Amino acid sequence: MICKLHIITFKNHTVQKNKKMKLFSFIILLVWSSYALAQAPFSVSIEPMTIAGAPGIHSYVWGKSTDGKWLVLGGRTDGLHRRQPWAAFQPEFNNTVATVIDPVTHEVWSKSLHELAVPIFEQLQSTNQNFIQVGNKLVTTGGYGYSATAADHITFPDITIIDVDEMVAAIVDNQSIIPFVTQLEDTLMAITGGQMGYMSGVYYLVGGQQFDGQYNPMGPNHGPGFVQKYSAQIRKFELDFSGMIPVVTHLTPMTDSIVLRRRDYNMSPQLFANGDHGFTIFTGVFKQPDDTPFFDIVNVTANNYEVVPNFTQTLSHYHSAKIPMFDSVNNTMHTLFFGGMAQYYYDESGSLINDEEVPFVKTISRVTRLSDGTYEEVKLDIEMPDLVGAGAEFIPVNQYFSEEILAFQALPENSKTLVGYIYGGIHSSADNIFFINDGTQSYASNKIFKVYIDNTITDVKELKSNGVFDLRILPNPTWNKQVYVEFKTPAKVKVAIDLYDMNGQKLEELFKHTLDRGEYRRAFDFSKWAKGQYLIRISDGSYSQVRILVMR
């Protein structure tokens, strides 16, 4: 990882060293309390696992073969980079091997990249490359690291295409990987710390920077100096694989010197409220003129981009493992973030802390696009077990994903389901180590965490969702808070309808009566309740059924 926080000048961070403050702003706390009202119909859990031989790695490239093996390339094998130019991004900690990991059998294979042509080798051992896998093709661009050819640290002006299945098989069988790697020199690909997306045949290289020279926190004119240029663009291109050599066709980029001048962020696929596909850029660094993180997010469609109005992402500001998940029933799009670095976090007492040194955090959070197109942020109840996650990646279990998005309704009902794995990242011994870092305060983690999504509502006792009532709520979501509850009874039965919050606390008894067999429709007024998500439960004493009601 090029420390996603500290690749450029730190005059602002030096002045504000050790400056922490609790936020007691009424406005911020009020906004956060309103976030807490919105609950998702699932919970998240993580479970550590160990695979002997899996390397410690961060800020790497990954692809996955058809049979589920991981291909891991590039990145770094040390921890957070040091401040001293002579000690930062040392080439001996470049990852110079390709590793294959089978998360099911726990087998690991590796092969040196030195057999590749020098330009390919140099790029593939760099850190913070931009990459995406489409089908069997892993496409990676740029990356920062030491180039023996240039005799300097550079951002590599190349695009490299890898045939994943073939390369994985070659590494497992200890065969040559040369036939399965193709590289094209292209100065427009000289980007590090950006993100890549793919939509309708077009690749999107979003944000990032070109950084050439040795890192120096004192700025570009100290020591040997460096040249830094932010992309501030969404660069679009197509790839034609019909010939012997891939052909790149560049399309007209989108440019914004303010909104798109960011790097080292999370970008995730997005399904918008109207059903359109796109991406969302989540925060990143560094906002001018004060060199602080961005707190806004940006939606990207095929030919446009837009800052999301009236929304601030308080948590999870830097590149970390993330999961995009779409709930088609409620038309909500959740993005989950695991650890990493952020300017804000919650301490053990539940107070929101503003730490302008932007520390490593344990926070697991989600940002949700609601059905009306607005966004909310929620801190989950669980945390990462350690200060680990910056520069990590989430690698999915494919059967539940479509176009990189986890399909919530594809998960088995009322179950806890393994959806993927978090691998690697920087493991830090403390929240703020940059100014004391001598190389021993952090390391590249080889930890793997299984990630589970649990769609079983366990907080409401004795629920048996067997569909006997065919419970329906109309309209849902509701804006005027006047709803109809429709259900049917297969026989004469005593029916109770109750309202619960998402923590399983009963709020109100709505209806209790003995009914004959038939179909029923009852109107209820929920105007006294705050907006958010609730549970409506119908029961006859033996059977019950639950539906989520969303009030706007």
PyMOL commands that set and color helices and strands:
alter all, ss='L'
color gray80, all
select helices_A, chain A and resi 11-15+26-36+85-87+91-93+113-115+118-124+164-172+178-180+187-189+398-400+408-410+434-436
alter helices_A, ss='H'
color red, helices_A
select strands_A, chain A and resi 20-22+43-49+61-64+70-73+97-101+108-112+130-134+137-141+144-147+152-155+158-163+181-185+195-199+202-206+209-213+226-230+233-240+247-250+254-255+266-271+277-282+297-301+304-307+321-327+332-341+344-346+352-355+360-369+375-383+387-390+393-396+401-402+405-407+416-423+426-428+442-444+448-454+472-474+482-489+493-501+506-515+518-525+532-539+544-551
alter strands_A, ss='S'
color yellow, strands_A
deselect
rebuild
show_as cartoon
